[in-house]
Amino acid sequence: MTTPTTLDPRQARARLHELTIVDVRTPGEYAEGHISGALNIPLDQLDQALPDLRTAAQRGEVLVVCASGARSENACRMLAENGIHTATLTGGTGAWAAQGHDLHRPESTQKATWGMERQVRLTAGSVVLLGLALGEVVHPAFRLLSAGIAGGLVFSAVTNSCGMAAMLAKLPYNRPRKADLDATLARLRNS
């Protein structure tokens, strides 16, 4: 397994014309703002795109992006395990925007979905509060629910992964419709 190559936002901006950009965030996060020309293939559906990504990587360099760089690093590792060399954007779209580069925000009639980090914070906080409240009112053992979330957050930080985000990504509003993924893969084939 190879270590993913990284590009900082300045390097990526200078090479946009020669890169195939794959955004591995959820469709809702992608709709909130993405690098112009980026193709949305959520991390949990990357395996369906392997043949097309392999072909794209043979034509030129593939840059994988997410919000902060963590999911794109995981995607690059997974792609490397499948013989596909890619690069990741250091700091993700957050760093891209912080350096003053524009994010494309398509006009849409759909209500925007919250970013994955925000969804995780809401869910974790809600479960912690629920565990504390039930521990006070029903039985002290319910406090273990809060402890479990705390342990999960520590594990998430140490491993740079997030099981809660992986579960939330499977919710219907975080998943692309099949037609959207098929259209994205068609664009990838023709790029």
N, C-alpha and C positions, 0 to 999 in steps of 0.2 A: 504494500500500500504506500502511495506517495503522499507527501505533505502537500496540501493545496497551495497553489501560487496565489499571491495576493496583489491587488492593485489598489492604490489609494485613490480617492476621488479625483485628484488632479490628473493622475496617470490615466485613469479610465476616461475622463472627459476628453483628453487629447486623442484617445484611440476609439471613440464611440463609433466612428464610421467603419471600423474594421472588426468590431466585436458583435457577437450574437449575445444579447443580454436575456437571461432567464431569471425571472423574479419568483422565488419559491414561497412567498407569503400567501396568506389566504386571499381569495378573491375580494373580500371586503377591505383588507389592508391595501391590496393592489389598487383598488378603486379610489382610496383616499389620497393616493399620489404615488407615482412610479416614474422611473427614468424613462424618458420618451423612447419609444421603440421596444421597450422591454416586453417579453412574452411571459404571461402568467401561467406557471406550472407549479401548483402547490407542492410542498415538500412531500406530503403523504401520497402524491400521485406521480412522483418522479419516475417510479418503476415503469409506468405505462409509456413514458416518453423515451426510454432508453435507446431504442433503435434510431429515433429521429435525432436525439442528442448526440449519439455516436457519429451520425452522418454530418451534423452541423460542426462537431469538433474536428472532423477531417477537413472541412472546408475552411476553417479559421478558428480563432480563439473564442471560447464561450466564457462569458462572465456571469457568475451566479450571484444574485443579490437578495437580501432580505432587509429587515428593519435595522438590525444592529450588527450583523455579520455572523452571529452564532448559527442560525439555521443554514445560511449559505455555506459555512465551513462544514457542517454536517452533510449537506448535499454534495459538496465537492469530494468529501471522503467516500461517500456512497458511490458517486460516479467513478472515482478512481478505482474502487474495488471492482467496477464493471469495465475497466479499461478505457474510461473516458477522461481525458485530461481537461480540467477546467481551472478557472481562477475565481477568487471571491473578492468582493468589494469590501475593503477594510472599513469597518464602521457602518456598513450598509447605507440605506437611503437616509438615515439620520445624519450621518457624516456628510453625505452628498449635499443635503439641503443646508447643513450648517456651514458648508464652504460656499454657499451662495448659488449653487446650481439649482436650476428649476426642476420641479417635479410636475409631471403631466397629471392633471386631474380632469378626467373626462366628465362631461356633463351627463348626468344620469337621473332618471326619474325615480330610481330605487333609493331608499333610505340607506345611507352609508352604515356599514357594520363597524363596530369598534375594532381598534387594533388588537392584536392577540395579547400584547402585554397588558392592556387595560382590562381585557376579558379575564385574564389570569388573576390580576389584582382584585377584581370584583368577586370572582368565585372564591379565591382563597380567603379573602377578608370575610365574606359571608359565611363560609363554613366555620371559620374560627369563632366568629360571633355566635353562630348557632350552637357550636360545641360548648362555649362558655355559658350561654343562657340555659341550655338543657342540663348542663352540669349543675347549675345553681337551682333550677326548678324541679327537674325530674330525678336525676341520679348523678352523683359525682363522676361516674365512669364516662359520661359523655364528654368530659374534658379531654379524654384521649383523642377525640376527633380533632380538637385544636392542636394537640401535640403532634398528631399525625401530619397535619398540614405544615406545621413548623419543621418537622423532619424532612418532609418532601421539599420544602423550599431550600433547606440547607443542602440536600442531595442535589437539587437542581443547580445551585450555585457551584458546587464542587465539580459536577460532571459537565457543566455547561449544556445541559439538556433540560427539557421540561415536560414531564409526563402529563401534567395538567393541560398544557398547551396542545399536546398531541391529542388528548381526548376532546378538548374544545374544538380543535380543527375538524373533527368529524361531524360536528353539528351542521344541520342543513344550510344555515346561512353563511357558514364558513367554507362551503364546498362549491366548486364551479358546477354548473349544469354540464351534463355530458356533451351537449352541443358546443358549449364554450370551450371545453378542453379539446374537442375534436377540431374546432376552428383554430385554436392556438397551435396545435400540432401541424395542421395544414400550413399555417404561416411559417412555422419553423422549417418545414420541408422545402418551402419556396424561398427562404431567405438566402 
